[in-house]
Amino acid sequence: MHVIFVILRENGGNLFKHLINKISLLIVTSKVTHTIMIFRLFQEDVKQVLDWLTNHGEVFIRKNTGVGRNLQKARVYQKSHEHFENVAQVTV
C-alpha cells in the first residue's frame, strides 16, 4: 500500500493530493454521520423518557401526594411506591 502512495506522489502529485483530499473527506463524513446517528439515538431515548414520565411518573405523583402520618398509611404509600418501581423496571 505504501508503495502505491510513493508512486502516486512521485508521478502524479495532483492525483495524489486529490486522493488524499477524498480520503480526508470520507473520514470527516464518516465521523459526522456517526455523530448524527448518536444524536438521533439520544433524541429517541429522551422521547422515551418523557413519554414514560407522562404516562407513568406524573400519574404516580398525582396519586401519591401525602406522607404517611401513621404506620398504616406509610405502609400503603410504601406498597404503592414498590409497585411504581416494578412498573418502572419493566417499562424502561
N, C-alpha and C positions, 0 to 999 in steps of 0.2 A: 504494500500500500504506500509506504514511504517513497518507494522508487517512482511511483506514478506521480506523486506530488513534485518530486525533484525534476522529473522530465517536463511536467507541465510548467513549472516555474521557469525552467531554463528555456523552453521552446515556445511557450505560449503564455507570456506574462499576463496578457489581458484575460485569456481564458481562465488562468489560474485565479486571478482576482475575482472574476465573475463566479467561479465555482465556490470560492471561499465566502463571497457575499451571499450566495444562495444557501449555503450550508448554515451560515450565521442566521439568516432569516428563518430557516426551518427550525433552528434551535429556539429562537425567540418566540416564534409562532407556537411551537410545542409547549413552551413554558406558559405562555398567555392562555392557551387552550386549557392546560391543566389547572391554572388558577381560576379560570371561569368555571370549570367543572366543579372545583372545590367550593366556590362561592355559591353555585346553584344548589349543591347538596346542603350547604349551610342554610340557605333560604328555605329549603324544604323542611329541614329539621326545625327551624324557627316556626314555620307554619304549623307543623305537627304539635309543637309545644303549646302554641297559642290556642289551637283548636282544642287540645286536651284541657287546658286551663278553663276555657269557655264551657266545655261540655261536662267537666267533672269537678275541677277545682273551685270554680265560683259557686256551683251548686252546693258543694260541701260546706263552703264558708257561709253561705246564706242559711243553711240548715243548722249550723253549729255556731251560734253566736254567744252562747253563755259559757260560764265556767262552773265547774262542779262545786256547788256551795255545800254539798254534803256527800258522803261516801257513795250513796246510791246514784246520785246524779253524775258524779265523777266517773263511776263505772260505765254508765250509759254513754257518756262522751268518749271514754276510752275505747269502748266497743265500736262506736261509730268511727273513731279515728283508725282503728285497726282494719275495719272494713275498707275505709278510704285508702289505706296503704296497700291492701291487697288489690284493689281496683287499679291503683297507680302502677303496681308492678306488672300487672297483666297487660295494661294498655300502652305502656311506654315502649 
